[in-house]
Amino acid sequence: MTSRVDAAVERALDERHREANEEVERILTAAVRVMDRCAPEPPTVTDIVAEAGVSRKAFYRYFAGKDELLLAVLERGVGIIVSYLEHQMGKEPEPAGQIARWIEGALAQVADPHLISMSRAVAGQLSSTDEGAATDAVMAPMRELLLAPVTALGGPDPGRDADAVFRLTAATMRRYVGSGERPGAEDIAALVRFCLRGVGA
């Protein structure tokens, strides 16, 4: 049976946990807004804490630095994009169609100005974040969606093929984010055709 003391401590900890979650959410949301404003330039901690209305001390209570925050935003945005891509790929019964939907859905992040800003922020950070081990790990769920349909096409090295489609699409996203332009329907269709030929579809 829980004592009154234990219950009081638990309530206090729950309140602190809730407050911490709210503060982290403010920082993440502020980071996305700042990224949208300054893209393709990376945001600064000063701009982010000012936007969030928190102190630098509060910022460093949760994040070791800006790079860790950007990875957290990237991770959140990748989750949104993965959910979107899964939904789009689920509309196609054939592997080639699923790969096409993946490419189209990924490029939609830089083509459609009405998409949720968190997912658009990911595309922006692809142009300013080094593709190191940490970034690769965060981006892995997007890449993994390609593995099953690419494998189903029966190529000799589906892992490398899926990685090639992923990296080519990511490079195309970086190019458009960096230029401030948006890919047109013909641009997207050309990339889809090229990738499908490359994986033997």
C-alpha positions in Angstrom: 0.0 0.0 0.0 1.3 3.4 -1.0 1.9 5.8 2.0 0.8 9.4 2.1 4.4 10.4 1.9 5.1 8.3 -1.2 1.9 9.7 -2.8 3.0 13.3 -2.1 6.4 12.7 -3.6 4.9 11.0 -6.6 2.5 14.0 -7.2 5.4 16.4 -6.9 7.5 14.3 -9.4 4.6 14.1 -11.8 4.2 17.9 -11.7 7.9 18.4 -12.4 7.7 15.9 -15.2 4.8 17.7 -16.8 6.5 21.0 -16.5 9.7 19.6 -18.0 7.7 18.1 -20.9 6.0 21.4 -21.6 9.3 23.3 -21.5 11.0 20.9 -23.9 7.9 21.1 -26.2 8.3 24.9 -26.2 11.9 24.6 -27.2 11.3 22.1 -30.0 8.4 24.2 -31.4 10.5 27.3 -31.2 13.4 25.6 -33.0 11.1 24.6 -35.9 9.8 28.2 -36.2 13.3 29.6 -36.2 14.5 27.0 -38.7 11.6 27.9 -41.0 12.6 31.6 -40.8 16.3 31.2 -41.3 16.5 28.2 -43.6 18.8 27.2 -45.2 21.1 28.8 -42.5 21.2 26.8 -39.2 19.4 28.4 -36.2 21.3 29.8 -33.2 20.7 28.9 -29.6 20.1 32.6 -28.8 17.3 32.8 -31.4 15.7 29.6 -30.2 15.6 30.5 -26.5 14.3 33.9 -27.3 11.5 32.4 -29.5 10.7 29.8 -26.8 10.7 32.3 -23.9 13.2 30.3 -21.8 16.6 31.0 -20.4 19.8 29.5 -21.8 20.1 27.7 -18.5 16.8 26.0 -19.1 17.9 25.1 -22.7 21.1 23.4 -21.4 19.2 21.6 -18.7 17.6 19.5 -21.5 20.1 19.6 -24.4 23.9 19.4 -24.4 24.0 21.8 -27.3 22.4 22.9 -30.5 23.4 19.8 -32.4 21.6 17.6 -29.9 18.5 19.8 -30.2 18.6 19.6 -34.0 18.8 15.8 -33.8 15.8 15.8 -31.5 13.8 18.0 -34.0 15.1 15.8 -36.8 13.9 12.7 -34.9 10.5 14.2 -34.3 10.2 15.3 -37.9 11.3 11.9 -39.3 8.5 10.3 -37.2 6.0 12.5 -38.9 7.4 11.9 -42.4 7.6 8.1 -41.8 3.9 8.0 -40.8 3.0 10.0 -43.9 5.1 7.7 -46.2 3.7 4.6 -44.7 0.2 5.9 -45.4 1.1 6.8 -49.0 2.9 3.5 -49.7 -0.1 1.6 -48.3 -2.1 2.8 -51.2 0.0 0.7 -53.6 -0.1 -3.1 -53.9 3.0 -3.4 -56.1 6.6 -2.8 -55.0 7.4 -0.4 -57.8 4.3 1.7 -56.9 5.4 1.7 -53.2 8.8 3.0 -54.1 7.3 5.7 -56.3 5.0 6.7 -53.5 8.0 6.9 -51.1 10.0 9.2 -53.4 6.9 11.4 -54.2 6.1 11.6 -50.5 9.6 12.5 -49.5 9.8 15.2 -52.1 6.4 16.5 -51.1 8.1 17.7 -47.9 9.9 20.4 -50.0 7.2 20.8 -52.7 4.1 21.5 -50.7 4.1 24.7 -48.7 1.1 23.6 -46.7 2.7 20.5 -45.1 3.2 20.6 -41.4 6.3 22.7 -40.4 7.9 20.0 -38.3 8.3 17.7 -41.3 9.5 20.6 -43.5 12.1 21.5 -40.9 13.6 18.0 -41.4 14.1 18.8 -45.1 15.7 22.0 -44.2 18.2 20.4 -41.8 19.2 17.9 -44.4 21.1 20.8 -46.0 22.9 22.0 -42.8 23.4 18.8 -40.7 26.4 16.6 -41.4 25.4 13.1 -42.3 27.3 11.5 -39.5 26.4 8.3 -37.5 23.9 10.1 -35.3 22.1 11.7 -38.2 22.1 8.4 -40.1 20.6 6.6 -37.1 17.8 9.2 -36.8 17.0 9.0 -40.6 17.1 5.2 -40.6 13.3 4.7 -40.2 12.8 6.5 -43.5 15.4 4.4 -45.3 14.0 1.2 -43.8 10.6 1.7 -45.5 12.3 1.2 -48.8 13.9 -2.2 -48.0 10.8 -4.4 -48.3 9.6 -3.1 -51.7 13.2 -3.0 -53.1 13.8 -6.6 -51.9 10.5 -7.7 -53.5 11.9 -6.7 -56.9 14.5 -9.4 -56.6 17.7 -7.4 -57.1 21.1 -8.9 -56.0 21.8 -6.3 -53.3 18.5 -4.7 -52.1 20.2 -3.1 -49.1 22.5 -1.0 -51.3 19.8 -0.3 -53.8 17.4 1.0 -51.1 20.3 3.1 -49.7 20.9 4.5 -53.1 17.3 5.5 -53.6 17.3 7.1 -50.2 20.4 9.1 -50.6 19.5 10.3 -54.1 16.1 11.5 -52.9 17.7 13.1 -49.8 20.2 14.9 -52.0 17.4 16.2 -54.2 15.6 17.5 -51.1 18.8 19.3 -50.0 19.2 20.9 -53.4 15.7 22.3 -53.5 15.8 23.5 -49.8 19.2 25.2 -50.5 17.9 26.9 -53.6 14.6 28.0 -52.2 12.8 26.5 -55.2 10.2 23.7 -55.2 10.4 20.6 -57.4 7.7 20.4 -60.1 5.7 17.4 -61.0 8.0 16.6 -64.0 11.1 16.8 -61.7 9.6 14.4 -59.3 8.4 12.0 -62.1 11.9 12.1 -63.6 13.5 11.1 -60.3 10.9 8.3 -59.8 11.7 6.9 -63.3 15.4 7.0 -62.7 15.2 5.3 -59.3 12.9 2.6 -60.6 15.2 1.8 -63.5 18.1 1.6 -61.0 16.3 -1.0 -58.8 15.2 -3.0 -61.8 11.5 -2.2 -61.7 
